[in-house]
Amino acid sequence: MINKQIKIDVRTVKKFFKKGKIRKIAEKTGFIKRKRKLDAFEFFISLTFGSLTTTTITLGAIAENLSECISRAGINDRFNQYAIDFLTEVFSFFFRTATENGHNINIDVLNQFGRVNIIDSSSWELPPGLKSAFPGYNIAGCKVQLMYDYKTGVIQLFDIKKQTCNDQSYSKTLGDQISADDLLIFDLGYSIADMLKITDDKEAFFISRFNYSGIGLYIKKGEEYERIGISEILKKLNGNETIFEFECYTGNKEKKIKIRFFAVRVPEEVANKKRRKMCQNAKKKGRTPKKESLRLCEWNFMMTNIPAEKTEDVRTILAFYPIRWSVELFFKQFKSVLNIHKTEVRNNEDRLRCEVLGKAIVVMFISYCYSNARSEAWRILGEEVSIDKTVKYFRRNIAGLTVLLSDSADKAAKHVRKMIAKITDTCRKERQKSRKNSLDVLIDGAVLENYKYVKVNLSELGQPGKGMPLSFRLFNLINVNLFFEIIPLAG
């Protein structure tokens, strides 16, 4: 039976729920300065695991979770900077405990990197009364910046920002989150020269789509760098169902980074879909797409600074990018199951921050449990665990855990151990003949079916009679739709 084979350290689980630790944090942050009717641990539970029993967190629901009778007005008064500091420190404690005890999936293609961090963001609208604290685009809005380690399944960063904090600006602050040998996977929003430089300076690696409107490409001639136009290169690359790779440089004035650039011509129906979406977005802004932009819809572009000596096979490089969808699934579950975007708050900024921090603590703990279940399912069965099913399982079974949390950390930890075993057993992904799971794709190193691979030498491409590249290979690749669905827009 799988339950008997699972290895879960109950002592680590118990660390999350020690009442003495939570109350000590409350005293340290000034949330509790003297003996009061409001118990810090009960307040913590009501805003975290207790909140999952309702759609939104109301003052009445919080009052029901407290052992002492406190009015709604009295509870509302406790939402202040001290409460924010308290929950922020609790989140940091949960974060440290989860990241220090995450479990890797042992796969060679992942083991060549320290962490495989996926970066993305998600935003939602807020009531108008919160606009001064959380400005959005003509509305009030909140945004979460998230970094998720695909190797362990544990969240590495959960940062609450105003909606107007764009991804490009935020990417410049990520230096402290990056370590040597990390692999970072991110979308166009973070694909700017400064972010690439920060990653390369940290001796880390990146895989990203190419932002052709914001990043320049260069070839090196002697000690100088000459800018090249992607459109001019593409005019000389012939052949459908082909992956073209060439080496070049990108970066800013301070530093140029050597990269491997991939251009993949997409099927006509995909190109037309991208053009329609581009025209729709331009129309909303009162603009007309440039002809060059419409032409570039025929292509998908990727770039990486992973050298060929480390990972030569282009199939492996391209197979990494689709795992970015795992973060999209996290966000989907945050909203549809955990209701992180729903609130009864109308103008109390401090209360809103506390609510989001409470949900973030739950998310952190679920990611820890998911990490354990995922690694055990892979170790024992060679199968993946679904984050979608995991979050839904927690929502359905959270009431029993909430009761035990109020009783005893020992009982709660043992119950969590049973929950992780149940997740391992019942929340596994189903393997489909028509579509492989993300780990299977990574192991096979393939995302395109029957696509040719062509290595381009840019120094010879522009010479008379040198229209075609130097090397030519045929890959037997799989699952063409996966790649094109993941990268829907050129640039």
N, C-alpha and C positions, 0 to 999 in steps of 0.2 A: 504494500500500500504506500502511495506517495507521501502520506503524512509522516510515516516513520522514517523516511529517507531525508526529509528536509532538515537542514541545519540552520537554526535561527538562534542567535544569542539573546536570550530573554533578558539578561542583565543590561544589555545595551538598550533594549526597548524600554526597560524600566526607568532609565535615565530621563526619558522625555517627561515622565509624569510624577516625579517626586514633588510632593506639595511643598516641602521645605525649600527646595530649590526655587520654585516659582515665587513663593512668598519672600524669599531673600532678595530676588530680583526686584520685587515691588518695593521693598524697603530701600534698596540701593538707589533706585531711580526716583525716590521721593513720592511714589504713588501712594504708599502707606507710610505715614509718619508716626502714627500712634494707633492703639487698638480702636477699631471702628466696627460698625455693624457690617460694612462691606468687606467680605473676605476676598483677597487678591486671587486665590486659586479658583474660587467660584466665578469671579468676574472673568478670568481667563477662559474657563470652560464655556461660559455662556456666549462668548464672542468667537469661539473656535468650533469645537466639536458639537457643542449644544446648538450652534446656529444652523447646523445641517438638518435639523428636524423641522425647520420652517423655511418658507420661500425667502422671506426677508427678515432682518433682525429688528424687532420692535422693542421698545422700552419695556412693554408688558412681558414679552417673552424672556427678556433678561431677568426681570423681577421674579419670574416663576422658577428660575434656576438658582436663586439665592435662598439660603437657609433663614436669613433674617428678613423681616418685612421692611422694604425700602420703597418709597414712592417713586413713580416714574420721573418726577421732577428732580428728586434726589439723585437718581441714577444718571440723568442727563447732565447734572452738574459735575459728575465725575469724569466726563469726557473733556479732558484738557491736555495740556502739554505733558503733564506727568503721566497720564494714561498712555499717550503716544510713546513716550520714552520707555515705559514699562513694556508695552507690547513689542516695541522695536527690539528691546534687549532680549525678550523671550524668543522672538523670531531668530535673532542672531544665535541664541543658544541652540534652538532646534536646527538651524543651518549647520552649525559646527558639528553637532552630534550626527546629523545625517550624512554630511560629506565625509567625515572621518570614518564612517562605518558603512559606506556604500560598497556594493559588490560588483566587480567587473564581470563582463561576459568574456570568457577566454576564447578569443578568435584571433588568428594571426594577423589578419588585415587590420584589426583594431589595435592590436598590441604594439604595432610599430609607432604609435603615438601615445603621448602621456595621457591626455584627455581628448575626447572628440566633442567639442563644445559647439552647440547650435545656438545662434543668436537670433532673436526675433522680438517683435512687440505686438501688443494688441491694445485697442482703445475702445472706450464706450462713452456714451453721453450721460450727463448728470443733470439733476434738476437745476433750473436757471439760477436759483439762489446761491449756488456754489461757484458761479462763474468767476468771481474775483479771485478765489483761491485756486480754482482749477479751470483756467481759461481753455476753451476749445476753439474750433473754427466756427465762429458766429454763435456758439453755444457753450455750455459748460461741459468739460470732458476730462476723463482720466485715462492715463496710459500706463501700462505695465511693460517694462523692459525685462526680458527673461533670457537667461543663459542656461542651457540644459546639456549635461554630459551624457552623450549617447552610450558610452561604455558602461557607466554605472546605473544610468536611469535616474540620477539624482540632480535636482535643480541646483545650479551654482550661483545664480543671481536672480533676484526678484525685486525690482526697483520700481516704486510707485512715483509717477511723474504727472505733470499736467499734459493734456493732450497735444498742446502746441510744441512740446519738446520733440523735434524731429529726429529720426534715426541717424541721419548724417552727423548732426551736432553731438548726439549722445555717443556715437562711436568713438569720438576723440577722447572720451573719458574712460575707456575700457582697458587702458594699459595695465592697471594694477590687477585686472582679472585674468591676464594672460601669462602663462608660464612657458618656459622652453619646452619644445617638442609637442605642445598642444596643436591640435588641428581645429581650426575655426571654420565653420560653414555658415555663410550668411547670404542674404538676398541683396537686391539692388540698393535698398535703403541705407545699407552700411558700406556699400562698395564705393569708397572714395579713397583718394591717394593717401590721406593722412592715416586712415585705418589700416591700409596695406603696409604702410611704413611702420606703424606701431607694432603690428604683428611680426613683421620681418625683423625689426630691431630686437624683439624678445626671443629671436631664434625659434619662432613658432611658424606654423604653416596655415594657409588659407585655401579654401575652394569657394569661389564666388561666381555669380553671373557678372558679365562685363557691362558696365555703365558707359556706353559709347558716347553719351552726351557730356559726361563729366570726367572721364579718365582718358589720358593720352597714351598712345603706344609709340615706342621708339625702337630704333635699331642703333647699334653702337658702331661707329666708324672711327677707329683710332681711340682717342680720348673723348670724342664728342658723341652726343646723342642726337639723332635726326628723327623728327616726328614722322610717323607714317599714317596714312589714312586707311581705315579698315575697308571703306568702300572700294578703294583702288585695288586692294589685295583681293577682295572677293570677286572682282571682275575677272581675275585670272585663274580662279579656282573653278574647274568644271567637274560636273558629276553629281548626280543625285544619290541619295542614300550613302553619303560619304562623311566621315569624320576627318576634318583637316586639323593638323596640329603644327604650330610653328613656335619657335622661341623668339622672344622679344623682351623689351623692358617697359616698365611703367613706374609711376611714382610722381613725386613733386620736385621742386627745385633743390631741396636738400639731399635727396637720395633717389636713385633709380634702382628698381628691383627687377631682377631677372625672373621672368615668368614663362610658363607654358600656356599657350593660348589655343583654345579649341573652338572651331567653327563647325556647326552641324546644320546642313540644309534640311528644313522641315518639310513634311508633305504639304501639298498645295492647300488642302482643306484646313490645316493648322495655320498656315500663313494667312489665309483669308479671314479666319476667325480672329487672329491677332490684329489684322488691319481694321476690322469692324470695331473691335474694342478700342483701338487707338483713336479712331475717328469719333467714337462716342465720348471718350474722355476729353478729347480736344474741343468738341462741340460744347460741352458743359462749361469750358473755360473761355468760350468765344474765340477759339483758334482754329486753324487749319493745319493738319499734319504736313510736315515737309515731305517732298517726294522721296528724299533719301531715307527718311525714317520708315516710310511705307515699303520701300524696297528691302530694307533690312529685316522686315518681318519674315522674310524667307529663311532667316537664319536664327539659330540659338547660339549664344556665345558664353563660354566658360573660361575661367583662368585660375591658375594655381601657381604657387611658388614651391610646390613639392618637386624636388629634382628627380630626374629619371633614375639616378643611382638609388634613390629610396623607393620609389614606386614607378616603374617604367610603364606598366600596362595602362594605356589610356582608359580601358574598360573599367579598371578599378577606380580610377579618379572620378569618372563620370557616375559610377555606381554609388559614390558617397553622397552626391547632392540630393537625391530623392529622400534620404533619411531626414532631411529638414522638415518633412511633413509631420514628424513625431511631435514637434513643438506646436504645429497647427492643431494637432489632436488634443494636446494639453489645453490650449486656449479654448477649444471647442467645449471641452468638459468643464473648464472653469466657469463658463457662462451657462451652458445648458443644464449642468448637473449641480454645480456648487453655487450658481447664481451670484457670482462675484460682481456682476454688473448691475444687480438690483439693490435698491436701497429705499428706506423710508425717510432718510435724512433729506431735509429741505434747505437748510442754511447753516448747519453746524459743521464747520470744516473739521474740527477735531474728532467729532464722532465718526465722520466718514472715514478719516484716516485710520481710526481704530478698527472700524469694520473691515476695511481692506486688509489691514495687518492681520486681523484674526483669520480671515480666509487664507492669507498667505501662509500662516502657520500650519493650517490644515493641509494646504497644498504641499508644503515642505514635508510633512509627515507622510502623506500619501506617496510622495515620490520616494521616500525611504522604504516604505513597505513594498512599493512596486519594484524597487531595485532588488530587494531580497527575493521576491517571488520570481522575478524575471531571471535572475542568475541561477536560482535553484531549478526552475523549469528547463533552462538550457543545459545545466549540468546533468540533470537526471534523465530528461526526455529528449533533449535536442530540439525543443520547441520554444516559441516566443510567447510572452504574455501580453495581452492587449491592454493599453492604458485606458482605452474607452471602457472596457468591461470592468477594469479595476476601480475606476472612479465611481461608476454606477453601483458596483458592489458595496463600496464604502457608504454611499448615500443610503442604500437600502438597509444596511446593518449597523449604522452609527448609533442608534438608540441604546443598544445593549452595551456598547463601549462607553458611552457617556455616563450611564449608571455606575459602571464599575470604576470609572475615573474618580468619581466622588467618594467611592468606598476605599479602594486600596490600589496603590501602584503595582503591587505584586499581582493582584487579580487582573488588573487591566493589561499588564504585560503578557501574562499567559493567554489572555483572550486575544490579544493582537497576534501572538504566535499562531493561534488557531486560524485567525483571519488570513494571515499570510499563506498558511498551508492551503486554505480553501481557495484563495486567489490563484495559487500555483496550479491547483487541480481543475478549477472551473472557469478561469478567465483567460485560458490560452487562445491564441489566434488559430483560426481554422486555415489549414493549407488548401489553396485552390489551384486546380490544374491550369486555369487560365491566367492566374496572376500570382507571382511569387511574393512572399513576405520580404520585408526590408533586409533582414539578416541573410536570407537565402540569396538575395540579389548581391549583397556585399561579398559573400563567400564565393559565388560564381563569378563575380566581377563583371557583370553584364547588365546593360540596360537598353541596348538597341539590337534589333534583329537583322542579321545579314547585311550589316553596314560595313563598307570598306573603310580602311584606315590609311590616310596619306600623310606622311611627314613632309612638311614644306621647308625649303631653305629660302628664306626671304632675300638673302644676298644674291641668289641666282634667279629668283622668280621674275625679276624685272628686266633681266637681260634678254636681248633678241634671241629667239629660238629656245628660250628657257621657260616656256609657259607652264610646264608641268613640274611637279615636285620631284624630289630625289627618290624617295622610297614609297613603296606601295604594298599594303598587306590587306588580306581579307579576314575579318573577324566573324566568327559565328556567334553573333550576339543574340540576346533575347529581349522580349518585352518592350517593343518599340513605343507603345502607348505610355508606359510609365514615365519615360524621359520627357516626352512632349507634354504630358499633362502637368508635370512638375514645373516646367519652365514655359509658362504660357505666353510671355511677352518678350520680344526682342528688345533688349536694352531697357 
